[in-house]
Amino acid sequence: MKNEALLIIDYTNDFVDDKGALTCGAPAQALAGQIVSLADQFLAAGKWVILPTDKHFKGNPYHPETKLFPPHNLPNTWGREFYGPLQTWYNKHQDDEHVLVLDKSRYSAFCATGLDLFLRERKVSRVHLAGVCTDICVLHTAMDAYNHGYDITVHEKAVAALNDAGQEWALNHFKSCLGAEVVD
């Protein structure tokens, strides 16, 4: 059996809650139960649960997102906390050696982080993707996973985009261009 890891990408208040700075809204909120269920399944099987999470700084003139999006996922704010049930799940499991929060500053969880090394040290060959935004951070993480040689599974009922068009396009791209397995 291949060693696998679940990546729950950017499932924070700023991206999910109605009051979030850059929210996917109701479609993202509806994922909470499925995401927590996946996290429970992976942890129970002794697999890895990694939470790559944006960490930005307000007004950073060197970061390209400063010009594209409102400030979001700022350190030590409510917006950067995990959304609802995932925060409860994390509070319960944060000391488990199979759970890792990974700060990231770009769309891809692989860009300028130690994710690839972490996965290779643990002989992980398949990454499962969940979270938001399907057509931004989930997509760019999938592209880098593909370029690093990982097998990819995207959990369709555990990802959401800012709009339906982005969701549909990204799900198709995962299958047609990255050879990803897209499952319920």
C-alpha positions as CSV (number, residue, x, y, z in Angstrom):
1,M,0.0,0.0,0.0
2,K,1.3,3.4,-0.9
3,N,1.9,5.8,2.0
4,E,-0.6,8.7,1.6
5,A,-1.1,12.2,3.0
6,L,-4.2,14.3,3.2
7,L,-3.6,18.0,2.5
8,I,-6.4,20.3,3.8
9,I,-5.6,23.5,2.1
10,D,-6.5,26.9,3.5
11,Y,-9.7,25.8,5.2
12,T,-9.7,29.0,7.4
13,N,-12.3,31.5,8.5
14,D,-11.1,34.1,5.9
15,F,-11.7,31.6,3.1
16,V,-14.8,29.9,4.4
17,D,-16.9,31.9,6.9
18,D,-19.4,34.5,5.7
19,K,-17.4,37.2,7.4
20,G,-14.1,36.0,5.9
21,A,-12.0,38.5,3.9
22,L,-11.9,36.3,0.8
23,T,-14.7,33.7,1.3
24,C,-15.9,30.9,-0.9
25,G,-19.1,31.1,1.3
26,A,-21.8,28.4,1.5
27,P,-20.1,25.9,-0.9
28,A,-17.0,25.9,1.3
29,Q,-19.0,25.8,4.6
30,A,-20.8,22.7,3.3
31,L,-17.5,20.9,3.1
32,A,-16.8,20.9,6.9
33,G,-18.2,17.5,7.7
34,Q,-16.5,15.8,4.8
35,I,-13.1,17.4,5.5
36,V,-13.3,16.4,9.2
37,S,-14.4,12.9,8.2
38,L,-11.4,12.5,5.8
39,A,-9.0,13.8,8.5
40,D,-10.4,11.2,11.0
41,Q,-10.0,8.4,8.4
42,F,-6.4,9.3,7.6
43,L,-5.4,9.7,11.2
44,A,-7.1,6.4,12.2
45,A,-5.2,4.7,9.4
46,G,-1.8,6.1,10.6
47,K,-1.5,8.4,7.6
48,W,-0.6,12.0,7.5
49,V,-2.9,15.0,7.8
50,I,-1.2,18.2,6.7
51,L,-2.8,21.6,6.9
52,P,-1.1,24.0,4.4
53,T,-2.3,27.4,5.4
54,D,-1.7,30.8,3.9
55,K,0.1,33.3,6.1
56,H,0.2,36.8,4.8
57,F,1.2,40.2,6.1
58,K,-1.0,43.3,5.5
59,G,0.4,45.6,2.9
60,N,3.4,43.5,2.0
61,P,4.8,45.4,-1.0
62,Y,6.8,42.3,-2.1
63,H,4.0,39.9,-2.3
64,P,2.0,39.7,-5.5
65,E,-1.3,38.8,-3.8
66,T,-1.3,42.2,-2.1
67,K,-2.4,43.8,-5.4
68,L,-4.9,41.0,-6.2
69,F,-6.8,40.3,-3.0
70,P,-7.9,42.0,0.2
71,P,-5.7,41.2,3.3
72,H,-6.4,37.7,4.4
73,N,-5.0,35.0,6.7
74,L,-3.0,37.5,8.7
75,P,-1.0,36.0,11.7
76,N,-2.8,35.8,15.0
77,T,-6.2,36.7,13.7
78,W,-9.6,35.0,13.7
79,G,-9.4,34.9,9.9
80,R,-6.4,32.6,9.9
81,E,-8.0,30.1,12.4
82,F,-9.4,27.0,10.9
83,Y,-13.1,27.1,10.1
84,G,-15.6,25.7,12.6
85,P,-15.4,21.9,13.0
86,L,-11.9,21.7,11.6
87,Q,-10.6,24.0,14.3
88,T,-12.3,21.7,16.9
89,W,-10.7,18.7,15.2
90,Y,-7.3,20.4,15.1
91,N,-7.5,21.4,18.8
92,K,-8.1,17.7,19.6
93,H,-5.3,16.3,17.4
94,Q,-2.7,19.1,17.2
95,D,-0.2,17.1,19.3
96,D,-0.4,14.0,17.2
97,E,2.8,13.4,15.3
98,H,0.8,12.7,12.1
99,V,-0.8,16.2,12.1
100,L,1.2,19.1,10.7
101,V,0.2,22.8,10.1
102,L,2.4,24.1,7.3
103,D,2.7,27.9,6.8
104,K,2.7,28.9,3.2
105,S,2.9,32.3,1.5
106,R,2.1,31.3,-2.1
107,Y,-0.7,29.4,-3.8
108,S,1.1,26.1,-3.8
109,A,1.8,24.3,-0.6
110,F,5.1,23.2,-2.2
111,C,6.4,26.7,-2.9
112,A,9.1,27.7,-0.5
113,T,8.0,25.2,2.2
114,G,9.5,22.0,3.4
115,L,6.5,20.0,2.2
116,D,8.3,17.9,-0.5
117,L,11.0,16.9,1.9
118,F,8.5,16.1,4.6
119,L,6.6,13.8,2.3
120,R,9.7,12.1,0.8
121,E,11.1,11.4,4.3
122,R,7.9,9.6,5.1
123,K,7.9,7.8,1.7
124,V,4.5,9.4,0.8
125,S,3.7,8.8,-2.9
126,R,0.1,9.9,-3.1
127,V,-1.4,13.2,-1.9
128,H,-5.1,13.7,-1.3
129,L,-6.3,17.2,-1.7
130,A,-9.2,19.0,0.1
131,G,-9.9,22.6,1.0
132,V,-10.1,25.9,-0.9
133,C,-9.9,27.5,-3.4
134,T,-10.2,24.7,-5.9
135,D,-9.1,26.8,-8.8
136,I,-6.3,28.7,-6.9
137,C,-4.4,27.1,-4.0
138,V,-5.7,23.6,-4.5
139,L,-5.0,23.8,-8.2
140,H,-1.4,25.1,-7.8
141,T,-0.7,22.6,-5.1
142,A,-1.9,19.8,-7.5
143,M,0.3,21.2,-10.3
144,D,3.4,21.1,-8.1
145,A,2.5,17.7,-6.8
146,Y,2.3,16.5,-10.4
147,N,5.6,18.1,-11.2
148,H,7.2,16.5,-8.1
149,G,6.0,13.1,-9.2
150,Y,3.2,12.4,-6.7
151,D,0.0,10.6,-7.5
152,I,-2.9,12.9,-6.8
153,T,-6.4,12.3,-5.5
154,V,-8.8,15.3,-5.4
155,H,-11.9,14.9,-3.1
156,E,-14.6,16.6,-5.1
157,K,-17.0,16.9,-2.1
158,A,-14.2,18.4,-0.1
159,V,-13.1,21.3,-2.3
160,A,-14.8,24.6,-3.2
161,A,-14.0,27.6,-5.4
162,L,-15.0,31.3,-5.3
163,N,-17.5,30.5,-8.1
164,D,-19.0,27.6,-10.0
165,A,-17.1,28.2,-13.2
166,G,-13.8,28.0,-11.4
167,Q,-14.8,24.8,-9.6
168,E,-15.9,23.1,-12.9
169,W,-12.8,24.2,-14.8
170,A,-10.4,23.1,-12.0
171,L,-12.0,19.7,-11.5
172,N,-11.7,19.1,-15.3
173,H,-8.1,20.3,-15.3
174,F,-7.1,17.9,-12.5
175,K,-8.4,14.9,-14.6
176,S,-7.4,16.0,-18.1
177,C,-4.1,17.7,-17.5
178,L,-2.7,16.3,-14.3
179,G,-4.0,12.7,-14.4
180,A,-5.5,13.2,-11.0
181,E,-8.1,10.8,-9.6
182,V,-11.2,12.9,-8.7
183,V,-13.4,11.1,-6.2
184,D,-16.5,11.9,-4.2
